[in-house]
Amino acid sequence: MPPKVDSVTPEMIRVVFDKDPIGIHGRLTVIFRDLILNASRPHVDWLKQFIHDALRDAVNNFPSVIFVGEWAHLFADIDKEGYAVTLRFWAWGDDETHAMENLRSTFDILLALFKHVEKSARTPPAPSPVS
């Protein structure tokens, strides 16, 4: 979807602009390579929390917003239902050029995030045994 005027920009972002900014948004989906982990609620919750904490603590994310969520999914290769982690993102600017510059910064943030995840989270923790 092309950049467009965003008349419903969140107030915390709107205060930076003199008028309705140009907004750009998208979504990136993340799954474990070991598909069975995507069917494990503890592993999916762990990955979402790890990404959230990394964005909060290790990556500066203004002037963009990145929302960490999940998307129900059928993993046909293993015939199991589970979840993909989704990162929805928004970037704004005074005009299309400025919005695209901020989108580039958002992609830099995502790159830094995934480098941090790759370096720090190679193996998710084993699920706790159920008593």
C-alpha positions as CSV (number, residue, x, y, z in Angstrom):
1,M,0.0,0.0,0.0
2,P,1.5,3.4,-0.9
3,P,2.1,6.1,1.7
4,K,-1.0,8.2,2.4
5,V,-2.2,10.9,4.8
6,D,-3.0,9.3,8.2
7,S,-5.8,11.2,9.8
8,V,-6.0,8.6,12.7
9,T,-2.3,8.8,13.8
10,P,-1.9,8.0,17.5
11,E,-1.8,11.2,19.7
12,M,1.7,10.5,21.0
13,I,2.9,10.6,17.3
14,R,0.6,13.3,16.1
15,V,2.1,15.9,18.5
16,V,5.3,15.8,16.5
17,F,3.6,17.0,13.3
18,D,1.9,20.3,12.4
19,K,-0.8,18.5,10.3
20,D,-1.9,15.0,9.5
21,P,1.3,13.1,8.6
22,I,1.9,10.8,5.8
23,G,1.9,7.2,7.1
24,I,3.3,3.9,5.9
25,H,2.6,0.6,7.5
26,G,3.4,-3.1,7.0
27,R,3.7,-6.5,8.7
28,L,6.5,-9.0,9.1
29,T,5.9,-12.6,10.2
30,V,8.4,-14.6,12.2
31,I,8.3,-18.4,12.8
32,F,10.7,-20.9,14.3
33,R,12.6,-23.0,11.8
34,D,11.7,-26.0,13.9
35,L,8.0,-25.9,13.0
36,I,6.9,-27.9,16.1
37,L,8.0,-24.9,18.3
38,N,5.3,-22.7,16.6
39,A,2.7,-25.1,17.9
40,S,4.0,-24.7,21.5
41,R,2.3,-21.8,23.4
42,P,5.2,-21.4,25.8
43,H,7.7,-21.1,22.9
44,V,5.5,-18.6,21.0
45,D,5.0,-16.5,24.2
46,W,8.7,-16.6,24.9
47,L,9.6,-15.4,21.4
48,K,7.0,-12.6,21.6
49,Q,8.3,-11.5,25.0
50,F,11.9,-11.7,23.9
51,I,11.2,-9.5,20.8
52,H,9.2,-7.1,22.9
53,D,11.9,-6.8,25.5
54,A,14.6,-6.4,22.9
55,L,12.6,-3.6,21.2
56,R,12.1,-1.9,24.6
57,D,15.6,-2.3,25.9
58,A,18.0,-2.7,23.0
59,V,16.5,-0.9,20.1
60,N,15.4,2.8,19.8
61,N,12.2,2.8,17.8
62,F,10.9,6.4,17.4
63,P,9.6,7.7,14.9
64,S,8.1,4.4,14.2
65,V,5.8,2.1,16.1
66,I,6.3,-1.7,16.2
67,F,3.6,-3.9,17.6
68,V,4.4,-7.5,18.6
69,G,1.5,-9.9,18.1
70,E,0.6,-13.3,16.9
71,W,-1.3,-14.9,14.0
72,A,-3.1,-18.2,14.2
73,H,-1.7,-20.5,11.6
74,L,-2.0,-24.1,10.4
75,F,1.5,-25.6,9.9
76,A,0.5,-28.1,7.1
77,D,3.9,-29.7,7.0
78,I,3.5,-31.0,10.6
79,D,-0.4,-31.0,10.6
80,K,-0.5,-28.8,13.7
81,E,-2.2,-25.5,14.6
82,G,0.0,-22.9,16.1
83,Y,1.0,-19.3,15.8
84,A,3.4,-17.1,13.8
85,V,4.7,-14.0,15.6
86,T,3.8,-10.8,13.7
87,L,5.5,-7.5,13.8
88,R,3.2,-4.8,12.6
89,F,5.0,-1.5,12.0
90,W,4.1,2.1,11.2
91,A,6.2,5.1,10.2
92,W,5.2,8.7,9.6
93,G,6.6,11.9,8.1
94,D,5.7,15.4,7.1
95,D,5.7,14.3,3.5
96,E,6.3,11.1,1.5
97,T,10.0,11.6,1.4
98,H,10.2,12.1,5.2
99,A,7.9,9.1,5.8
100,M,10.1,6.9,3.6
101,E,13.2,8.0,5.5
102,N,11.5,7.0,8.7
103,L,10.4,3.7,7.2
104,R,14.1,3.1,6.3
105,S,14.9,3.8,10.0
106,T,12.2,1.3,10.9
107,F,13.9,-1.3,8.7
108,D,17.2,-0.4,10.4
109,I,15.5,-1.0,13.8
110,L,14.1,-4.4,12.6
111,L,17.6,-5.4,11.3
112,A,19.1,-4.4,14.7
113,L,16.3,-6.4,16.4
114,F,17.0,-9.6,14.4
115,K,20.7,-9.3,14.8
116,H,20.1,-9.1,18.6
117,V,17.7,-12.0,18.5
118,E,20.2,-14.1,16.4
119,K,23.0,-13.3,18.8
120,S,21.1,-13.7,22.0
121,A,18.4,-16.2,21.5
122,R,19.7,-19.1,19.4
123,T,17.8,-21.8,21.3
124,P,14.4,-21.1,23.0
125,P,14.1,-22.5,26.5
126,A,12.6,-26.0,27.0
127,P,9.0,-25.9,28.2
128,S,8.5,-26.4,31.9
129,P,7.3,-29.9,32.8
130,V,3.6,-30.0,33.8
131,S,3.0,-31.2,37.3
